[in-house]
Amino acid sequence: MVNTLGNRFVDEGEDFRNYTYAKFGSAILHQPGGCAFQIFDNQVISWLRVEEYGEGIVKKFIANSIDKLADKLVTEGLEDKHQFCQTLSTFNNAVQLRQQELPLKWDPAVKDALSTQSSRSSLPLPKSNWALPITEPPFMAVKVTCGVTFTFGGLAIDPDTSAVLSEKTGKPIEGLFCAGEMVGGLFYTNYPGGSGLTAGAVYGRKAGLQSAKLTLGT
Ligand SMILES: Cc1cc2nc3c(=O)[nH]c(=O)nc-3n(C[C@H](O)[C@H](O)[C@H](O)COP(=O)(O)OP(=O)(O)OC[C@H]3O[C@@H](n4cnc5c(N)ncnc54)[C@H](O)[C@@H]3O)c2cc1C
């Protein structure tokens, strides 16, 4: 993944998608123009999720060489074609040297340790897993930006009862409960996928129990 200046900016193989998609969204937002290009080659195109990369969902740019792909991306905001090609070449070289030293099998189901790092070449910003050389045409690029799943801020609650805490006293406000999107203090710079609905279910149940108890006077 590269920005419009042709530079990589995250360790794309740091962890599974569910643990990186939120913080990578933020990293993309901080790039020039708030966007980035994801680059794939023929080895992995068929692995892309149809919900996210299917026809009509994203605009795809396809070419038979990195150079021609770069030409297409220039019309989409790529400012430094030379750096783009250089980044891919450096990346591919590092992966190929690691392959020679440590010929592991690519496996998207586990952290497979297929990285860009070896005794012969180490990138300042590694790709730690799932690093294959981007060498098999056709090549495909997708332009991406950041989406909003939820805000990280919200109301302070008592974790045992889901009662909203008063800012003045720090104590529960009687009869006022909060769950789901409006709760704050759970996540800060990242979150694992699925935890939004989990938090809603956990604190929603507590809020429901407590409000029922209050209503019934039990
Ligand atoms: C694109 C996207 C993808 C996501 N993917 C995941 C995921 O894969 N896994 C996961 O766990 N979480 C995911 N989330 C987060 C998850 O959807 C939310 O955390 C969750 O839906 C919050 O539930 P909620 O009931 O608190 O709020 P909401 O689902 O936002 O419900 C609030 C409801 O209140 C209504 N409302 C607002 N104001 C008023 C009003 N004045 N009067 C009456 N009604 C009102 C709204 O119309 C809405 O129906 C995703 C969120 C987004 C945006």
Ligand as a Chemical Component Dictionary entry (heavy atoms), coordinates in Angstrom:
data_LIG
# 
_chem_comp.id                   LIG 
_chem_comp.type                 NON-POLYMER 
_chem_comp.pdbx_formal_charge   0 
_chem_comp.three_letter_code    LIG 
# 
loop_
_chem_comp_atom.comp_id 
_chem_comp_atom.atom_id 
_chem_comp_atom.alt_atom_id 
_chem_comp_atom.type_symbol 
_chem_comp_atom.charge 
_chem_comp_atom.model_Cartn_x 
_chem_comp_atom.model_Cartn_y 
_chem_comp_atom.model_Cartn_z 
_chem_comp_atom.pdbx_ordinal 
LIG C1  C1  C 0 -19.705 0.765  8.246  1  
LIG C2  C2  C 0 -19.757 0.162  9.621  2  
LIG C3  C3  C 0 -19.329 -1.145 9.804  3  
LIG C4  C4  C 0 -19.362 -1.713 11.066 4  
LIG N1  N1  N 0 -18.958 -3.002 11.203 5  
LIG C5  C5  C 0 -19.019 -3.575 12.406 6  
LIG C6  C6  C 0 -18.656 -4.951 12.553 7  
LIG O1  O1  O 0 -18.301 -5.631 11.589 8  
LIG N2  N2  N 0 -18.710 -5.486 13.788 9  
LIG C7  C7  C 0 -19.091 -4.763 14.885 10 
LIG O2  O2  O 0 -19.126 -5.309 15.985 11 
LIG N3  N3  N 0 -19.432 -3.458 14.773 12 
LIG C8  C8  C 0 -19.432 -2.870 13.572 13 
LIG N4  N4  N 0 -19.794 -1.548 13.444 14 
LIG C9  C9  C 0 -20.170 -0.799 14.660 15 
LIG C10 C10 C 0 -21.578 -1.144 15.077 16 
LIG O3  O3  O 0 -22.407 -1.109 13.921 17 
LIG C11 C11 C 0 -22.065 -0.126 16.109 18 
LIG O4  O4  O 0 -21.170 -0.136 17.201 19 
LIG C12 C12 C 0 -23.472 -0.482 16.564 20 
LIG O5  O5  O 0 -24.365 -0.545 15.484 21 
LIG C13 C13 C 0 -23.969 0.544  17.558 22 
LIG O6  O6  O 0 -25.295 0.188  17.947 23 
LIG P1  P1  P 0 -26.215 1.212  18.659 24 
LIG O7  O7  O 0 -27.530 0.528  18.852 25 
LIG O8  O8  O 0 -25.549 1.762  19.874 26 
LIG O9  O9  O 0 -26.341 2.454  17.684 27 
LIG P2  P2  P 0 -27.034 2.513  16.162 28 
LIG O10 O10 O 0 -26.922 1.168  15.554 29 
LIG O11 O11 O 0 -26.367 3.693  15.563 30 
LIG O12 O12 O 0 -28.521 2.778  16.532 31 
LIG C14 C14 C 0 -28.995 4.034  16.957 32 
LIG C15 C15 C 0 -30.406 4.187  16.403 33 
LIG O13 O13 O 0 -30.994 5.349  16.976 34 
LIG C16 C16 C 0 -31.698 6.011  15.967 35 
LIG N5  N5  N 0 -31.861 7.410  16.392 36 
LIG C17 C17 C 0 -30.936 8.392  16.418 37 
LIG N6  N6  N 0 -31.454 9.522  16.906 38 
LIG C18 C18 C 0 -32.728 9.263  17.210 39 
LIG C19 C19 C 0 -33.798 10.033 17.757 40 
LIG N7  N7  N 0 -33.631 11.312 18.114 41 
LIG N8  N8  N 0 -35.006 9.451  17.929 42 
LIG C20 C20 C 0 -35.177 8.127  17.602 43 
LIG N9  N9  N 0 -34.202 7.339  17.083 44 
LIG C21 C21 C 0 -33.003 7.908  16.897 45 
LIG C22 C22 C 0 -30.878 5.848  14.738 46 
LIG O14 O14 O 0 -31.650 6.021  13.567 47 
LIG C23 C23 C 0 -30.429 4.378  14.883 48 
LIG O15 O15 O 0 -31.355 3.469  14.339 49 
LIG C24 C24 C 0 -19.816 -0.955 12.179 50 
LIG C25 C25 C 0 -20.245 0.349  11.978 51 
LIG C26 C26 C 0 -20.201 0.914  10.720 52 
LIG C27 C27 C 0 -20.675 2.337  10.535 53 
# 
loop_
_chem_comp_bond.comp_id 
_chem_comp_bond.atom_id_1 
_chem_comp_bond.atom_id_2 
_chem_comp_bond.value_order 
_chem_comp_bond.pdbx_ordinal 
LIG C1  C2  SING 1  
LIG C2  C3  SING 2  
LIG C2  C26 DOUB 3  
LIG C3  C4  DOUB 4  
LIG C4  N1  SING 5  
LIG C4  C24 SING 6  
LIG N1  C5  DOUB 7  
LIG C5  C6  SING 8  
LIG C5  C8  SING 9  
LIG C6  O1  DOUB 10 
LIG C6  N2  SING 11 
LIG N2  C7  SING 12 
LIG C7  O2  DOUB 13 
LIG C7  N3  SING 14 
LIG N3  C8  DOUB 15 
LIG C8  N4  SING 16 
LIG N4  C9  SING 17 
LIG N4  C24 SING 18 
LIG C9  C10 SING 19 
LIG C10 O3  SING 20 
LIG C10 C11 SING 21 
LIG C11 O4  SING 22 
LIG C11 C12 SING 23 
LIG C12 O5  SING 24 
LIG C12 C13 SING 25 
LIG C13 O6  SING 26 
LIG O6  P1  SING 27 
LIG P1  O7  DOUB 28 
LIG P1  O8  SING 29 
LIG P1  O9  SING 30 
LIG O9  P2  SING 31 
LIG P2  O10 DOUB 32 
LIG P2  O11 SING 33 
LIG P2  O12 SING 34 
LIG O12 C14 SING 35 
LIG C14 C15 SING 36 
LIG C15 O13 SING 37 
LIG C15 C23 SING 38 
LIG O13 C16 SING 39 
LIG C16 N5  SING 40 
LIG C16 C22 SING 41 
LIG N5  C17 SING 42 
LIG N5  C21 SING 43 
LIG C17 N6  DOUB 44 
LIG N6  C18 SING 45 
LIG C18 C19 SING 46 
LIG C18 C21 DOUB 47 
LIG C19 N7  SING 48 
LIG C19 N8  DOUB 49 
LIG N8  C20 SING 50 
LIG C20 N9  DOUB 51 
LIG N9  C21 SING 52 
LIG C22 O14 SING 53 
LIG C22 C23 SING 54 
LIG C23 O15 SING 55 
LIG C24 C25 DOUB 56 
LIG C25 C26 SING 57 
LIG C26 C27 SING 58 
# 
